[in-house]
Structure formats: structure tokens, C-alpha cells
Amino acid sequence: MVMELDILVFGAHPDDVEIGLGGTLIKHARMGYKCGIVDITAGESGSNGTPEVRRAEALKAAEIMGMAMRDCLGFPDARLQVNEDSLRGVIEVIRRYKPKVVIGPYRKDKHPDHLRASQLVREAAHLSGLRRYPADGEPHRPPVVGEFFLAVYDEPSFIIDTSDVYETKIEALYAHQSQFGMVEDTETLVNDPRFVRMIQSRDQYVGSLIQVLYAEGLYMEQKLALDDLMSLRGWERGWKTRLTPDNIVESKEL
């Protein structure tokens, strides 16, 4: 019997989820929630790394993050389309794991694959609930659908404090050595050591919005219901995590 997941996140490429939402997933996994990742493509069109290498790196990163599962749908990288085949693939994953929360890339991202992946996840999340839609599995429509930020950052619907798990997020990023380490001949924006520093700078900025050291934002188009106002955390909490040499996460060159 396939396990049911609490949170299922789709990324267009094998390292997308770690970049945009790695800390949030690590945090929820440590709270006892079952979390999973699905890479829609194998990243085979990237300048560095083969599909086999990138799959091994993705599985290592998932282990570091405490994920319950990680799968790869294998749709064509740099040629991703929203069509019957790709929709059916995503729908069948949603029906198999029956997640309570589904998250895909932000709808206004600059990367064509990220844009199509966003549309694909949003459409599939709806269609998976249609009993007569021609895909395997029992109908399931996740009650919450969100989007995480990659190349474009916008106004988040809410922000998650990831300060306590940020070192593990960086460790998971560096598990993708073919992308973030200078182990190949081709130099790219991603394997420049400054790229990870840019991710850290963004996450520090998001953290500053809620007075913490590091954080990640999520966008939700739908309006969410809240039963308990006491679960909200605002400005009154103050700087509980102080910036000291001991709690600054340093990026590194591989």
C-alpha cells in the first residue's frame, strides 16, 4: 500500500525544490509530517551532470532533508509542455499519494520550464479530483495548493521561519554537486559560488520581514481558513535568533 503524504512538492528540475522550499520541507519533516518531492524532468538539458548523476544527487538531498519519497517523472527538460501526457503523469502521482498540500513553482517565474510546471501542477491538482478524468487512481483533490519562488520573488501569502534548519538546507543544496560545485568543465550561473550566497541573501531578506534570520515565502491564490488566531506569529516575537558568528551559515566552494 502506498503511503499518503501530508505535503507533496513538484519541481521542474532536480534541485528546484531545495532552492525555493528546502528549509520549509526539512522543518515539516522534523515536525513529523510526511513530505515528498517529485522532479518533473531529469534535468538532462542542463550544462552539467547526466540524468543518472542528477538522480543520485536528488536522492541524496532527499535523504538529508528527511523526505518520505522522491520521484522523477522524466518529462523532457527544456521542452516541457502542458498536455494530456504530462497532466496524466502529475494527476496519477497526486492520486497515488493523496497529499493534503500540493506545491509547485510560482506562476510568474522567468524560466519557461518553471512556468509550465506551475501551470501543470495547478491544473493537475484540480483535474485529479474529477472521477471521470482518464487517469489511474482514485480521485483526490488536495485541499491546499501553493507556489514557491525560484528566479522571481514576489509578495508572499505567508512566510515560514527556517532559521533552525538552514544549515541542513545548505547541505541538501550541495548534495547536487554537479550543479553547485565546480566539478565539470562548463561554468554556469549556478555553479558560481556566488549563486548559493544569492540564495542565502534572499532567504535572509525574507527572514527580515518577520524578524528571523532565514525564512522562505509561499504564494497562495486561494483564501485559507484559520481556526486559531493564537497560531499567528507577528512582530511581537522579536529577534529570537541573534546574528552571531556561530549561527551564520557559510556557503562554500566544492
C-alpha positions in Angstrom: 0.0 0.0 0.0 1.4 3.4 -1.0 1.7 5.9 1.9 -0.3 9.0 2.0 1.7 12.3 2.2 1.0 15.5 4.1 3.0 17.7 1.7 4.0 17.0 -1.9 6.1 19.5 -3.8 6.8 19.4 -7.5 9.9 21.0 -9.1 10.7 21.3 -12.8 14.3 20.2 -12.2 16.1 18.1 -9.6 17.4 21.0 -7.5 14.5 23.4 -7.7 12.7 22.4 -4.6 15.8 22.6 -2.5 16.4 26.2 -3.7 12.9 27.5 -3.2 11.4 25.5 -0.4 14.1 23.2 1.1 14.0 24.7 4.6 10.3 24.5 4.8 10.2 20.8 3.9 13.0 20.0 6.3 11.2 21.8 9.1 7.9 20.0 8.5 9.6 16.6 8.2 11.2 17.2 11.6 7.8 18.0 13.0 6.6 14.5 11.9 4.8 15.3 8.7 5.3 13.0 5.7 6.8 15.1 2.9 7.7 14.2 -0.7 9.3 15.7 -3.8 8.6 15.0 -7.5 11.0 16.2 -10.1 9.1 16.7 -13.3 12.2 16.4 -15.5 15.5 14.7 -15.0 17.4 18.0 -15.9 19.1 16.3 -18.8 19.4 19.5 -20.8 21.4 21.2 -18.2 25.0 22.1 -18.9 26.4 19.8 -16.2 25.5 16.4 -15.0 23.8 13.4 -16.6 20.3 12.3 -15.7 21.9 9.4 -13.7 24.2 11.7 -11.8 21.4 14.2 -11.1 19.0 11.4 -9.9 21.6 10.1 -7.5 22.2 13.6 -6.2 18.5 14.3 -5.8 18.1 11.1 -3.8 21.0 12.0 -1.5 19.5 15.5 -1.0 16.1 13.9 -0.2 17.7 11.7 2.5 19.4 14.7 4.0 16.1 16.6 4.1 14.2 13.6 5.7 11.8 13.2 2.8 9.5 10.2 2.8 9.8 9.8 -1.0 11.3 11.4 -4.1 10.3 10.5 -7.7 11.2 11.7 -11.2 8.5 11.8 -13.9 11.1 12.1 -16.7 9.3 14.5 -18.9 11.6 16.4 -21.4 13.8 19.1 -19.8 13.7 22.4 -21.7 10.8 21.0 -23.8 8.2 20.6 -21.0 4.7 21.0 -22.2 1.3 21.1 -20.6 -0.5 18.3 -22.5 -2.5 15.1 -21.8 0.6 13.0 -21.1 2.2 15.4 -18.6 -1.2 16.2 -16.9 -1.9 12.5 -16.6 1.5 11.9 -15.1 1.1 14.5 -12.4 -2.5 13.6 -11.7 -1.6 10.0 -11.1 1.1 11.0 -8.6 -1.4 13.2 -6.7 -3.9 10.4 -6.7 -1.3 7.8 -5.5 -0.1 9.9 -2.5 -3.3 11.8 -1.7 -1.4 14.8 -0.2 -3.1 17.4 1.9 -0.9 20.1 0.5 0.5 20.3 -3.1 3.1 23.0 -4.0 4.6 23.9 -7.4 6.7 26.7 -8.8 5.5 30.3 -8.9 3.3 31.2 -11.9 5.3 34.3 -12.8 8.8 32.7 -12.9 11.2 33.7 -15.7 12.2 30.1 -16.7 9.9 28.5 -19.3 10.1 25.1 -17.6 9.2 26.7 -14.3 6.2 28.5 -15.8 4.9 25.3 -17.5 5.5 23.2 -14.3 3.5 25.8 -12.4 0.5 25.5 -14.8 0.9 21.8 -14.9 0.7 21.4 -11.2 -2.2 23.8 -10.7 -4.3 22.1 -13.5 -3.5 18.6 -12.4 -4.4 19.4 -8.7 -7.9 20.3 -9.9 -8.3 17.6 -12.5 -7.2 14.9 -10.1 -10.4 15.3 -8.3 -12.6 14.5 -11.3 -13.9 11.0 -11.0 -14.2 10.6 -14.8 -10.8 12.1 -15.8 -8.9 9.3 -17.6 -6.0 8.7 -15.3 -5.2 5.8 -12.9 -6.1 6.1 -9.3 -9.0 7.1 -7.1 -10.0 10.8 -7.4 -8.3 13.1 -5.0 -8.2 16.9 -5.0 -5.7 18.4 -2.5 -7.4 21.0 -0.3 -4.4 23.4 -0.4 -2.4 24.3 -3.4 0.6 26.7 -3.1 3.5 28.0 -5.1 7.2 28.5 -4.2 9.6 31.1 -5.5 12.7 30.5 -7.6 14.0 33.0 -10.1 11.3 35.6 -9.3 10.4 36.7 -5.8 7.0 38.3 -5.2 4.8 39.3 -2.3 4.3 36.0 -0.3 1.0 35.0 1.1 2.9 33.9 4.3 6.4 33.2 5.5 8.0 30.2 7.2 10.9 30.6 9.6 13.6 28.3 8.5 16.4 29.6 10.8 16.8 26.4 12.9 17.1 24.1 9.8 19.1 26.4 7.5 22.4 24.6 7.8 20.6 21.4 6.6 19.1 23.3 3.6 22.6 24.3 2.5 23.8 20.7 3.0 21.0 19.5 0.7 21.8 22.1 -1.9 25.5 21.0 -2.0 24.3 17.4 -2.4 23.8 18.5 -6.0 27.5 18.7 -6.7 27.2 18.6 -10.5 25.2 21.8 -10.3 26.7 23.8 -7.3 30.3 22.6 -7.4 33.0 23.2 -10.0 33.3 19.6 -10.9 32.5 20.0 -14.6 34.2 21.9 -17.4 31.2 24.1 -18.1 30.9 27.2 -16.0 27.3 28.3 -15.3 25.5 30.8 -13.1 24.5 28.0 -10.8 28.0 26.6 -10.1 29.5 30.0 -9.4 29.9 30.1 -5.6 28.1 33.4 -5.5 24.9 31.7 -6.6 24.4 30.0 -3.2 25.3 33.3 -1.5 22.5 34.9 -3.5 20.0 32.2 -2.3 21.2 32.9 1.3 20.8 36.7 0.8 17.2 36.2 -0.5 16.3 33.9 2.4 17.8 36.4 4.9 15.8 39.2 3.3 12.6 37.1 3.7 13.6 36.3 7.2 14.0 40.0 8.0 10.3 40.6 7.1 9.3 38.5 10.2 12.4 39.3 12.3 14.2 36.0 12.0 17.5 35.0 10.4 16.3 32.9 7.5 12.9 32.2 6.0 11.0 31.1 2.8 7.8 32.6 1.4 4.9 30.8 -0.2 2.2 32.2 -2.5 -1.4 31.0 -2.3 -4.0 32.2 -4.8 -6.8 30.7 -2.7 -8.0 32.1 0.5 -7.2 29.9 3.5 -9.4 29.4 6.6 -7.9 29.9 10.0 -9.5 28.4 13.2 -7.0 29.6 15.8 -5.7 33.2 15.9 -3.2 32.1 18.5 -1.3 30.2 15.9 -0.3 33.5 14.2 3.2 34.9 15.0 3.9 38.5 14.3 6.3 41.4 15.2 6.0 40.9 18.9 8.2 37.9 18.9 11.3 40.0 18.3 14.8 38.8 17.3 14.9 35.4 19.0 17.7 34.3 16.7 20.6 36.7 17.0 23.1 37.1 14.3 26.4 35.8 15.6 29.5 34.2 14.0 28.2 30.8 15.3 24.8 30.8 13.6 25.8 32.3 10.2 25.6 29.6 7.5 28.6 29.9 5.2 28.4 28.9 1.5 31.4 27.0 0.3 33.3 26.1 -2.9 33.4 22.4 -3.8 
